Amino acid sequence: MNPIRAVWFAVGVTALCLGGVGIALPLLPTTPFVLLAAFAFARSSDRWHAWLRRHGIFGPIIRDWRRHGAIDRRAKIIGVASMVAVLGISLVLGVRPVILAVQAVVLTAAAAFVLSRPAPPKR
């Protein structure tokens, strides 16, 4: 495997692991990590990419995104709630104001993007 494909593969495995953890931990969103894993595997491993697309849990997320640019309503709610929780935790922990401001801007932009995506059609 050439070095660039190896880097993409490592990114894919890392993102997939984080997405898997996100299933159990509501503060870690699954959808963006699964989409990143699919993107990375498409550039590094046909076998892993095909497996991920066929996966019972992760496959529908990828299909909805590819076909419709859509994010499921439940994933939107969990994702935005996670973003709010992260910002809330930072406030409670007394994070410096400049860092809070950066977090607020980035999380607001991310939430706006997630909420702007359509819901997938009913199956």
PyMOL commands that set and color helices and strands:
alter all, ss='L'
color gray80, all
select helices_A, chain A and resi 3-24+31-42+46-54+58-68+73-93+97-116
alter helices_A, ss='H'
color red, helices_A
deselect
rebuild
show_as cartoon
